[in-house]
Amino acid sequence: MRLLLPMKTCSRCKNAKDETEFYVYSEKDPHKTGALHARCKRCQHDARSEHRKRNPKQASEAARRSKIKRLFGITVEEYEAMLSKQCGACAICKRPSPDGRRLHIDHDHSTGLVRGLLCHDCNRGLGIFKDSHVILKAAVKYLTIAEQRRGKKMEFERE
């Protein structure tokens, strides 16, 4: 004997489908929490795709807002405020992004807290040095010693 699942009719395609074919509203909308969307999942997906095609700039900006909030816990307005506070430049090298792209959001990987905005090169540099001030200090020491020795023979070099 087959169990009959509750059915609902999609407002877009007009097909009667199992309720599992409809998204459930989340706690974001307290008046609708637990209620089913009017469109089935397939129609909802198709409508979103059509909207993105008709409004590519709006869709791109919405995706950016969502990504920044999801990954870093900040809003685009908070990003813009940080950018303004940094005078539109990288927090490390103090230059604007050389390729004209947006600055990267730098964050502490252990806590998730945002530290500032960095150009591509500085962001990669921190990553290569594993965000370690110990390794960075050793690199500074290494470069300082090398600069002091410039033009002098190194101990391992033959005459």
LUMPA-175697 format. One line per field, with one value per atom (N, C-alpha, C): residue number from 1; atom name; residue in three letters; x, y, z. Coordinates in nm, 4 decimals. Atoms other than C-alpha are relative to their C-alpha. Layout:
nr <- c(NUM,...)
atom <- c(CA,...)
rest <- c(ALA,...)
c1 <- c(X,...)
c2 <- c(Y,...)
c3 <- c(Z,...)
This chain:
nr <- c(1,1,1,2,2,2,3,3,3,4,4,4,5,5,5,6,6,6,7,7,7,8,8,8,9,9,9,10,10,10,11,11,11,12,12,12,13,13,13,14,14,14,15,15,15,16,16,16,17,17,17,18,18,18,19,19,19,20,20,20,21,21,21,22,22,22,23,23,23,24,24,24,25,25,25,26,26,26,27,27,27,28,28,28,29,29,29,30,30,30,31,31,31,32,32,32,33,33,33,34,34,34,35,35,35,36,36,36,37,37,37,38,38,38,39,39,39,40,40,40,41,41,41,42,42,42,43,43,43,44,44,44,45,45,45,46,46,46,47,47,47,48,48,48,49,49,49,50,50,50,51,51,51,52,52,52,53,53,53,54,54,54,55,55,55,56,56,56,57,57,57,58,58,58,59,59,59,60,60,60,61,61,61,62,62,62,63,63,63,64,64,64,65,65,65,66,66,66,67,67,67,68,68,68,69,69,69,70,70,70,71,71,71,72,72,72,73,73,73,74,74,74,75,75,75,76,76,76,77,77,77,78,78,78,79,79,79,80,80,80,81,81,81,82,82,82,83,83,83,84,84,84,85,85,85,86,86,86,87,87,87,88,88,88,89,89,89,90,90,90,91,91,91,92,92,92,93,93,93,94,94,94,95,95,95,96,96,96,97,97,97,98,98,98,99,99,99,100,100,100,101,101,101,102,102,102,103,103,103,104,104,104,105,105,105,106,106,106,107,107,107,108,108,108,109,109,109,110,110,110,111,111,111,112,112,112,113,113,113,114,114,114,115,115,115,116,116,116,117,117,117,118,118,118,119,119,119,120,120,120,121,121,121,122,122,122,123,123,123,124,124,124,125,125,125,126,126,126,127,127,127,128,128,128,129,129,129,130,130,130,131,131,131,132,132,132,133,133,133,134,134,134,135,135,135,136,136,136,137,137,137,138,138,138,139,139,139,140,140,140,141,141,141,142,142,142,143,143,143,144,144,144,145,145,145,146,146,146,147,147,147,148,148,148,149,149,149,150,150,150,151,151,151,152,152,152,153,153,153,154,154,154,155,155,155,156,156,156,157,157,157,158,158,158,159,159,159)
atom <- c(N,CA,C,N,CA,C,N,CA,C,N,CA,C,N,CA,C,N,CA,C,N,CA,C,N,CA,C,N,CA,C,N,CA,C,N,CA,C,N,CA,C,N,CA,C,N,CA,C,N,CA,C,N,CA,C,N,CA,C,N,CA,C,N,CA,C,N,CA,C,N,CA,C,N,CA,C,N,CA,C,N,CA,C,N,CA,C,N,CA,C,N,CA,C,N,CA,C,N,CA,C,N,CA,C,N,CA,C,N,CA,C,N,CA,C,N,CA,C,N,CA,C,N,CA,C,N,CA,C,N,CA,C,N,CA,C,N,CA,C,N,CA,C,N,CA,C,N,CA,C,N,CA,C,N,CA,C,N,CA,C,N,CA,C,N,CA,C,N,CA,C,N,CA,C,N,CA,C,N,CA,C,N,CA,C,N,CA,C,N,CA,C,N,CA,C,N,CA,C,N,CA,C,N,CA,C,N,CA,C,N,CA,C,N,CA,C,N,CA,C,N,CA,C,N,CA,C,N,CA,C,N,CA,C,N,CA,C,N,CA,C,N,CA,C,N,CA,C,N,CA,C,N,CA,C,N,CA,C,N,CA,C,N,CA,C,N,CA,C,N,CA,C,N,CA,C,N,CA,C,N,CA,C,N,CA,C,N,CA,C,N,CA,C,N,CA,C,N,CA,C,N,CA,C,N,CA,C,N,CA,C,N,CA,C,N,CA,C,N,CA,C,N,CA,C,N,CA,C,N,CA,C,N,CA,C,N,CA,C,N,CA,C,N,CA,C,N,CA,C,N,CA,C,N,CA,C,N,CA,C,N,CA,C,N,CA,C,N,CA,C,N,CA,C,N,CA,C,N,CA,C,N,CA,C,N,CA,C,N,CA,C,N,CA,C,N,CA,C,N,CA,C,N,CA,C,N,CA,C,N,CA,C,N,CA,C,N,CA,C,N,CA,C,N,CA,C,N,CA,C,N,CA,C,N,CA,C,N,CA,C,N,CA,C,N,CA,C,N,CA,C,N,CA,C,N,CA,C,N,CA,C,N,CA,C,N,CA,C,N,CA,C,N,CA,C,N,CA,C,N,CA,C,N,CA,C,N,CA,C,N,CA,C,N,CA,C,N,CA,C,N,CA,C,N,CA,C,N,CA,C,N,CA,C,N,CA,C,N,CA,C,N,CA,C,N,CA,C,N,CA,C,N,CA,C,N,CA,C,N,CA,C,N,CA,C,N,CA,C,N,CA,C,N,CA,C)
rest <- c(MET,MET,MET,ARG,ARG,ARG,LEU,LEU,LEU,LEU,LEU,LEU,LEU,LEU,LEU,PRO,PRO,PRO,MET,MET,MET,LYS,LYS,LYS,THR,THR,THR,CYS,CYS,CYS,SER,SER,SER,ARG,ARG,ARG,CYS,CYS,CYS,LYS,LYS,LYS,ASN,ASN,ASN,ALA,ALA,ALA,LYS,LYS,LYS,ASP,ASP,ASP,GLU,GLU,GLU,THR,THR,THR,GLU,GLU,GLU,PHE,PHE,PHE,TYR,TYR,TYR,VAL,VAL,VAL,TYR,TYR,TYR,SER,SER,SER,GLU,GLU,GLU,LYS,LYS,LYS,ASP,ASP,ASP,PRO,PRO,PRO,HIS,HIS,HIS,LYS,LYS,LYS,THR,THR,THR,GLY,GLY,GLY,ALA,ALA,ALA,LEU,LEU,LEU,HIS,HIS,HIS,ALA,ALA,ALA,ARG,ARG,ARG,CYS,CYS,CYS,LYS,LYS,LYS,ARG,ARG,ARG,CYS,CYS,CYS,GLN,GLN,GLN,HIS,HIS,HIS,ASP,ASP,ASP,ALA,ALA,ALA,ARG,ARG,ARG,SER,SER,SER,GLU,GLU,GLU,HIS,HIS,HIS,ARG,ARG,ARG,LYS,LYS,LYS,ARG,ARG,ARG,ASN,ASN,ASN,PRO,PRO,PRO,LYS,LYS,LYS,GLN,GLN,GLN,ALA,ALA,ALA,SER,SER,SER,GLU,GLU,GLU,ALA,ALA,ALA,ALA,ALA,ALA,ARG,ARG,ARG,ARG,ARG,ARG,SER,SER,SER,LYS,LYS,LYS,ILE,ILE,ILE,LYS,LYS,LYS,ARG,ARG,ARG,LEU,LEU,LEU,PHE,PHE,PHE,GLY,GLY,GLY,ILE,ILE,ILE,THR,THR,THR,VAL,VAL,VAL,GLU,GLU,GLU,GLU,GLU,GLU,TYR,TYR,TYR,GLU,GLU,GLU,ALA,ALA,ALA,MET,MET,MET,LEU,LEU,LEU,SER,SER,SER,LYS,LYS,LYS,GLN,GLN,GLN,CYS,CYS,CYS,GLY,GLY,GLY,ALA,ALA,ALA,CYS,CYS,CYS,ALA,ALA,ALA,ILE,ILE,ILE,CYS,CYS,CYS,LYS,LYS,LYS,ARG,ARG,ARG,PRO,PRO,PRO,SER,SER,SER,PRO,PRO,PRO,ASP,ASP,ASP,GLY,GLY,GLY,ARG,ARG,ARG,ARG,ARG,ARG,LEU,LEU,LEU,HIS,HIS,HIS,ILE,ILE,ILE,ASP,ASP,ASP,HIS,HIS,HIS,ASP,ASP,ASP,HIS,HIS,HIS,SER,SER,SER,THR,THR,THR,GLY,GLY,GLY,LEU,LEU,LEU,VAL,VAL,VAL,ARG,ARG,ARG,GLY,GLY,GLY,LEU,LEU,LEU,LEU,LEU,LEU,CYS,CYS,CYS,HIS,HIS,HIS,ASP,ASP,ASP,CYS,CYS,CYS,ASN,ASN,ASN,ARG,ARG,ARG,GLY,GLY,GLY,LEU,LEU,LEU,GLY,GLY,GLY,ILE,ILE,ILE,PHE,PHE,PHE,LYS,LYS,LYS,ASP,ASP,ASP,SER,SER,SER,HIS,HIS,HIS,VAL,VAL,VAL,ILE,ILE,ILE,LEU,LEU,LEU,LYS,LYS,LYS,ALA,ALA,ALA,ALA,ALA,ALA,VAL,VAL,VAL,LYS,LYS,LYS,TYR,TYR,TYR,LEU,LEU,LEU,THR,THR,THR,ILE,ILE,ILE,ALA,ALA,ALA,GLU,GLU,GLU,GLN,GLN,GLN,ARG,ARG,ARG,ARG,ARG,ARG,GLY,GLY,GLY,LYS,LYS,LYS,LYS,LYS,LYS,MET,MET,MET,GLU,GLU,GLU,PHE,PHE,PHE,GLU,GLU,GLU,ARG,ARG,ARG,GLU,GLU,GLU)
c1 <- c(0.0839,0.0000,0.0889,-0.0786,0.1371,-0.0568,0.0428,0.1303,-0.0310,0.0340,-0.0423,0.0577,-0.0599,0.1625,-0.0926,0.0826,-0.0116,0.0402,-0.0239,-0.0439,-0.0241,0.0166,-0.0202,0.0110,-0.0041,-0.0788,0.0917,-0.0947,0.1986,-0.0737,0.0671,0.0846,0.0508,-0.0573,0.3062,-0.0325,0.0221,0.2865,-0.1370,0.1362,-0.0554,-0.0060,-0.0017,0.0534,-0.0130,0.0101,-0.0441,0.1212,-0.1228,0.2717,0.0042,-0.0221,0.3837,0.0511,-0.0457,0.4456,0.1519,-0.1472,0.8106,0.0615,-0.0462,0.8372,-0.0077,0.0115,0.7888,0.0954,-0.0867,1.0331,-0.0858,0.0659,0.9420,0.0600,-0.0493,0.9681,0.0797,-0.0853,1.2411,-0.0434,0.0296,1.2449,0.0196,-0.0233,1.3459,-0.1309,0.1320,0.9780,-0.0914,0.0745,0.8039,-0.1475,0.1411,0.4568,-0.0236,0.0150,0.5251,0.0809,-0.0864,0.7614,-0.0741,0.0586,0.6901,-0.0979,0.0937,0.4503,0.0748,-0.0605,0.5147,-0.0087,0.0017,0.6060,-0.1123,0.1091,0.3380,0.0489,-0.0555,0.5693,0.0764,-0.0783,0.7220,0.1482,-0.1450,1.1012,0.0475,-0.0396,1.1374,-0.0380,0.0462,0.9308,0.0727,-0.0753,1.1074,0.1391,-0.1328,1.4433,-0.0053,0.0139,1.3257,-0.0250,0.0301,1.1867,0.1249,-0.1244,1.5157,0.0979,-0.0901,1.7148,-0.0423,0.0523,1.4910,0.0259,-0.0230,1.5198,0.1475,-0.1437,1.9022,0.0375,-0.0291,1.9075,-0.0512,0.0584,1.6805,0.0693,-0.0596,1.8676,0.1405,-0.1325,2.2355,0.0752,-0.0703,2.3709,-0.0582,0.0677,2.1149,0.0325,-0.0305,2.1784,0.1445,-0.1414,2.5551,0.0206,-0.0120,2.5238,-0.0625,0.0651,2.2839,0.0892,-0.0901,2.5276,0.1210,-0.1132,2.8141,-0.0382,0.0477,2.6135,-0.0135,0.0227,2.5169,0.1317,-0.1294,2.8720,0.0776,-0.0733,3.0285,-0.0612,0.0687,2.7671,0.0231,-0.0134,2.7916,0.1429,-0.1388,3.1725,0.0663,-0.0732,3.2776,-0.0867,0.0900,2.9689,-0.0118,0.0136,2.9784,-0.0894,0.0832,2.7546,0.0876,-0.0719,2.8603,0.0256,-0.0177,2.8083,0.1176,-0.1142,3.0568,0.1306,-0.1164,3.3017,0.0365,-0.0242,3.2622,0.0541,-0.0497,3.3168,0.1460,-0.1396,3.6386,0.0876,-0.0740,3.7514,0.0244,-0.0122,3.6857,0.1001,-0.0922,3.8704,0.1446,-0.1337,4.1674,0.0362,-0.0225,4.1477,0.0064,0.0070,4.0695,0.1237,-0.1272,4.4069,0.0159,-0.0350,4.5511,0.0500,-0.0397,4.5982,0.1487,-0.1428,4.9562,0.0881,-0.0899,5.1170,-0.0479,0.0584,4.8887,-0.0230,0.0267,4.8361,-0.1405,0.1288,4.5019,0.0254,-0.0147,4.4405,0.0585,-0.0673,4.6823,-0.0787,0.0739,4.4464,-0.1401,0.1292,4.1456,-0.1137,0.1034,3.9593,-0.0201,0.0269,3.8071,0.1091,-0.0964,4.0346,-0.0591,0.0411,4.0221,-0.0321,0.0339,3.8608,0.0904,-0.0915,4.1344,-0.0650,0.0589,4.0228,0.0895,-0.0724,4.1696,-0.0674,0.0592,4.1178,-0.0416,0.0388,4.0955,-0.1244,0.1154,3.8384,-0.1076,0.0941,3.6763,-0.0149,0.0138,3.7135,0.0718,-0.0564,3.7752,0.1065,-0.1103,4.1103,0.0121,-0.0136,4.1042,-0.0133,0.0087,4.1130,0.1400,-0.1344,4.4189,-0.0048,-0.0139,4.5354,0.0302,-0.0215,4.5792,0.1368,-0.1360,4.9565,0.0205,-0.0168,4.9478,-0.0833,0.0850,4.6618,0.0671,-0.0717,4.8565,0.1234,-0.1210,5.1715,-0.0290,0.0365,5.0002,-0.0330,0.0348,4.8637,0.1225,-0.1236,5.2034,0.0796,-0.0696,5.3506,-0.0880,0.0905,5.0602,-0.0520,0.0498,4.9427,0.0817,-0.0845,5.2349,0.0939,-0.0910,5.4032,0.1414,-0.1329,5.6934,0.0727,-0.0616,5.7602,0.0250,-0.0182,5.7089,0.1185,-0.1150,5.9577,0.1303,-0.1196,6.2087,0.0314,-0.0209,6.1582,0.0559,-0.0511,6.2142,0.1469,-0.1393,6.5317,0.0898,-0.0743,6.6506,0.0274,-0.0167,6.5928,0.0913,-0.0836,6.7566,0.1468,-0.1381,7.0702,0.0531,-0.0420,7.0828,0.0302,-0.0221,7.0551,0.1306,-0.1238,7.3379,0.1226,-0.1127,7.5587,0.0166,-0.0014,7.4872,0.1397,-0.1318,7.8100,0.1131,-0.1035,8.0006,-0.0081,-0.0016,8.1073,-0.0663,0.0631,7.9002,0.1028,-0.0948,8.0830,0.0155,-0.0034,7.9952,0.0546,-0.0484,8.1175,0.1522,-0.1446,8.4644,0.0529,-0.0624,8.7026,0.0590)
c2 <- c(-0.1180,0.0000,0.1249,-0.1219,0.3387,0.1094,-0.1119,0.6286,0.1211,-0.1222,0.9391,0.1189,-0.1196,1.2499,0.1187,-0.1197,1.5846,0.0682,-0.0626,1.7643,0.1508,-0.1446,2.1305,0.0331,-0.0407,2.3059,0.1214,-0.1089,2.5266,0.1156,-0.1181,2.8814,0.0360,-0.0338,2.8963,-0.1053,0.1042,2.5606,-0.0671,0.0511,2.4711,-0.1517,0.1448,2.1093,-0.0283,0.0446,1.9326,-0.0880,0.0720,1.8058,-0.0305,0.0290,1.6487,0.1262,-0.1183,1.9108,0.0045,0.0026,1.7968,0.0720,-0.0705,1.9679,0.1517,-0.1431,2.3108,0.0384,-0.0499,2.5168,0.0442,-0.0432,2.5961,0.1343,-0.1295,2.9557,-0.0182,0.0087,3.0048,0.1012,-0.0908,3.2020,0.1464,-0.1381,3.5142,0.0774,-0.0628,3.5844,-0.0646,0.0635,3.5159,-0.0250,0.0182,3.5485,-0.1233,0.1135,3.2666,-0.1220,0.1095,3.0404,-0.1327,0.1329,2.6804,-0.0143,0.0061,2.7692,-0.0373,0.0375,2.6440,0.1150,-0.0999,2.8703,-0.0333,0.0201,2.9162,-0.0747,0.0663,2.7954,-0.1252,0.1210,2.4486,0.0320,-0.0228,2.4151,0.0238,-0.0140,2.3738,0.1385,-0.1308,2.6853,0.1133,-0.0999,2.8798,0.0175,-0.0029,2.7884,0.0694,-0.0604,2.8817,0.1508,-0.1427,3.2170,0.0773,-0.0670,3.3027,0.0119,-0.0025,3.2104,0.1061,-0.1009,3.4259,0.1406,-0.1316,3.7173,0.0398,-0.0295,3.6916,0.0361,-0.0295,3.6908,0.1380,-0.1306,3.9970,0.1141,-0.1028,4.1869,-0.0411,0.0517,4.0823,0.0866,-0.0864,4.3877,-0.0144,0.0153,4.3573,-0.1371,0.1349,3.9818,-0.0097,0.0009,4.0352,0.0700,-0.0742,4.2935,-0.0779,0.0805,4.0711,-0.1170,0.1127,3.7790,0.0479,-0.0569,4.0011,0.0279,-0.0300,4.1220,-0.1282,0.1267,3.7677,-0.0685,0.0662,3.6331,0.0678,-0.0738,3.9081,-0.0259,0.0234,3.8593,-0.1437,0.1409,3.4789,-0.0356,0.0374,3.4528,0.0802,-0.0867,3.7492,0.0650,-0.0547,3.8562,0.1512,-0.1458,4.2167,0.0353,-0.0473,4.4205,0.0736,-0.0768,4.5944,0.1415,-0.1343,4.9232,0.0023,0.0082,4.8116,-0.0126,0.0098,4.7140,0.1380,-0.1339,5.0588,0.0955,-0.0842,5.2268,-0.0325,0.0401,5.0256,0.0546,-0.0486,5.1190,0.1503,-0.1441,5.4862,0.0323,-0.0214,5.4670,-0.0275,0.0321,5.3138,0.0863,-0.0923,5.5951,-0.0727,0.0740,5.3403,-0.0828,0.0684,5.1711,-0.1232,0.1206,4.8439,0.0378,-0.0279,4.8351,-0.0243,0.0289,4.7046,0.0911,-0.0755,4.8658,0.1412,-0.1348,5.1742,0.0430,-0.0310,5.1529,-0.0464,0.0512,5.1237,-0.1310,0.1276,4.7877,0.0273,-0.0313,4.7882,-0.0424,0.0469,4.5977,0.0596,-0.0667,4.8179,-0.0814,0.0836,4.5325,0.0405,-0.0289,4.5497,-0.0599,0.0535,4.4994,-0.1235,0.1242,4.1598,0.0266,-0.0098,4.1223,-0.0961,0.0822,3.9984,-0.0320,0.0402,3.8011,-0.1014,0.0960,3.5980,-0.1360,0.1301,3.2356,-0.0788,0.0736,3.1149,0.0598,-0.0634,3.3699,0.0435,-0.0475,3.4782,0.1515,-0.1457,3.8447,0.0689,-0.0775,4.0910,0.0945,-0.0859,4.2728,0.1256,-0.1149,4.5029,-0.0430,0.0249,4.5282,0.0028,0.0133,4.4185,-0.0155,0.0250,4.4233,-0.1491,0.1419,4.0873,-0.0478,0.0422,4.0751,-0.0108,0.0033,4.1604,-0.1124,0.1084,3.9170,-0.1356,0.1248,3.6378,-0.0129,0.0030,3.7343,-0.0486,0.0455,3.6932,-0.1485,0.1420,3.3596,-0.0877,0.0761,3.2390,-0.0084,-0.0009,3.3398,-0.0530,0.0666,3.1562,0.0921,-0.0998,3.4775,0.0016,0.0119,3.4271,0.1200,-0.1132,3.7352,-0.0505,0.0571,3.5077,-0.0215,0.0235,3.4023,0.1331,-0.1305,3.7599,0.0753,-0.0656,3.8947,-0.0641,0.0693,3.6297,0.0428,-0.0455,3.7379,0.1416,-0.1374,4.1046,-0.0025,0.0119,4.0080,-0.0484,0.0544,3.8053,0.1079,-0.1063,4.0964,0.1108,-0.1043,4.3456,-0.0411,0.0500,4.1317,-0.0028,0.0057,4.0781,0.1391,-0.1380,4.4536,0.0548,-0.0464,4.5207,-0.0616,0.0714,4.2679,0.0350,-0.0277,4.4096,0.0425,-0.0323,4.4174,-0.0720,0.0744,4.2125,-0.1461,0.1423,3.8555,-0.0757,0.0852,3.5964,-0.1041,0.0974,3.3440,-0.1235,0.1238,3.0535,0.0223,-0.0289,3.2316,-0.0141,0.0130,3.1561,0.1249,-0.1183,3.4229,-0.0316)
c3 <- c(0.0000,0.0000,0.0000,0.0132,-0.0971,0.0891,-0.0840,0.1476,-0.0869,0.0724,0.0187,0.0747,-0.0592,0.0835,-0.0244,0.0216,0.1289,-0.1308,0.1300,-0.2054,0.0076,0.0112,-0.3006,-0.1480,0.1401,-0.6331,-0.0138,0.0269,-0.7687,-0.0670,0.0555,-0.8431,-0.1399,0.1295,-1.1526,-0.1063,0.1005,-1.3316,0.0125,-0.0263,-1.1830,0.0183,-0.0233,-1.1201,0.1488,-0.1386,-0.7997,0.0287,-0.0325,-0.6315,0.1493,-0.1426,-0.3034,0.0677,-0.0742,-0.0361,0.0118,-0.0052,-0.0353,-0.1196,0.1198,-0.3771,0.0159,-0.0273,-0.2135,0.1119,-0.1071,-0.0081,0.1183,-0.1230,0.3517,0.0403,-0.0456,0.4747,0.1288,-0.1182,0.7351,0.1055,-0.1110,1.0596,-0.0380,0.0431,0.8617,-0.0125,0.0118,0.8036,0.1035,-0.1100,1.1375,-0.0296,0.0317,0.9851,-0.0869,0.0909,0.7390,0.0424,-0.0435,0.9374,-0.0059,0.0124,0.8475,-0.1152,0.1122,0.5639,-0.1277,0.1279,0.2115,-0.0995,0.1072,-0.0794,-0.0972,0.0959,-0.3461,-0.1240,0.1181,-0.6265,0.0415,-0.0270,-0.6436,-0.0171,0.0057,-0.6215,-0.1434,0.1409,-1.0006,-0.0532,0.0484,-1.0763,0.0714,-0.0766,-0.8013,-0.0613,0.0625,-0.9564,-0.1358,0.1329,-1.3060,0.0092,-0.0169,-1.1857,0.0413,-0.0420,-1.0112,-0.1167,0.1164,-1.3236,-0.1006,0.0932,-1.5445,0.0529,-0.0603,-1.3012,-0.0124,0.0112,-1.2991,-0.1429,0.1409,-1.6803,-0.0395,0.0324,-1.7018,0.0740,-0.0857,-1.4255,0.0445,-0.0368,-1.4385,0.1017,-0.0957,-1.2526,0.1394,-0.1291,-0.9757,0.0607,-0.0476,-0.9504,0.0478,-0.0375,-0.9380,0.1347,-0.1257,-0.6600,0.1147,-0.1048,-0.4653,0.0397,-0.0274,-0.4967,0.0818,-0.0736,-0.3764,0.1448,-0.1357,-0.0761,0.0823,-0.0690,0.0131,0.0356,-0.0224,-0.0225,0.1120,-0.1031,0.1912,0.1371,-0.1278,0.4626,0.0477,-0.0354,0.4538,0.0413,-0.0263,0.4466,0.1117,-0.0923,0.6607,0.1071,-0.1014,0.8573,-0.0007,0.0096,0.7330,-0.1182,0.1107,0.5045,-0.1013,0.1020,0.1834,0.0525,-0.0571,0.3699,0.0980,-0.0917,0.6368,-0.0787,0.0881,0.3593,-0.0523,0.0557,0.2013,0.1072,-0.1095,0.5418,0.0296,-0.0207,0.5902,-0.1122,0.1164,0.2397,0.0118,-0.0184,0.3129,0.1109,-0.1135,0.6475,-0.0417,0.0507,0.4613,-0.1204,0.1117,0.2014,-0.1343,0.1254,-0.0713,-0.0308,0.0240,-0.0261,0.0892,-0.0752,0.1018,0.1398,-0.1389,0.4807,0.0235,-0.0187,0.4369,-0.0861,0.0883,0.1305,-0.0284,0.0136,0.1313,-0.1441,0.1402,-0.2454,-0.0357,0.0475,-0.4245,-0.0748,0.0703,-0.5880,-0.1379,0.1266,-0.8838,-0.1231,0.1168,-1.1127,-0.0080,0.0015,-1.0314,0.0598,-0.0610,-0.8635,0.1452,-0.1414,-0.5171,0.0875,-0.0951,-0.2203,0.0680,-0.0654,-0.0496,0.1465,-0.1419,0.2922,0.0750,-0.0786,0.5242,0.1334,-0.1279,0.8276,0.0705,-0.0820,1.1102,-0.0206,0.0313,1.0101,0.1237,-0.1208,1.3690,0.0658,-0.0651,1.4921,-0.0995,0.1007,1.1640,-0.0015,-0.0079,1.2630,-0.1149,0.1106,0.9797,0.0554,-0.0434,1.0109,-0.0843,0.0887,0.7102,-0.1444,0.1439,0.3313,-0.0587,0.0564,0.1348,-0.1513,0.1434,-0.2256,-0.0190,0.0310,-0.3973,0.0477,-0.0350,-0.3455,0.1514,-0.1464,0.0271,0.0614,-0.0498,0.0851,-0.0227,0.0300,-0.0868,0.0867,-0.0824,0.1015,0.1409,-0.1345,0.4370,-0.0010,0.0102,0.3234,-0.0145,0.0201,0.2050,0.1302,-0.1291,0.5425,0.1130,-0.0944,0.7116,0.1102,-0.0964,0.8862,0.1289,-0.1191,1.1250,0.0131,-0.0219,1.2679,0.0286,-0.0266,1.3750,-0.1330,0.1306,1.0150,-0.0705,0.0633,0.8906,0.0601,-0.0647,1.1481,-0.0463,0.0489,1.0387,-0.1432,0.1378,0.6756,-0.0024,-0.0087,0.7688,0.0423,-0.0469,0.9563,-0.1132,0.1122,0.6594,-0.1049,0.0999,0.4176,0.0513,-0.0596,0.6564,-0.0034,0.0020,0.6898,-0.1425,0.1401,0.3127,-0.0535,0.0440,0.2568,0.0576,-0.0646,0.5029,-0.0651,0.0617,0.3222,-0.1478,0.1429,-0.0221,-0.0438,0.0533,-0.2199,0.0717,-0.0730,0.0384,-0.0372,0.0297,-0.0189,0.1140,-0.0999,0.1610,0.0462,-0.0582,0.3844,-0.0865,0.0768,0.1556,-0.1415,0.1355,-0.1628,-0.0056,0.0204,-0.3011,-0.0691,0.0611,-0.4055,-0.1333)
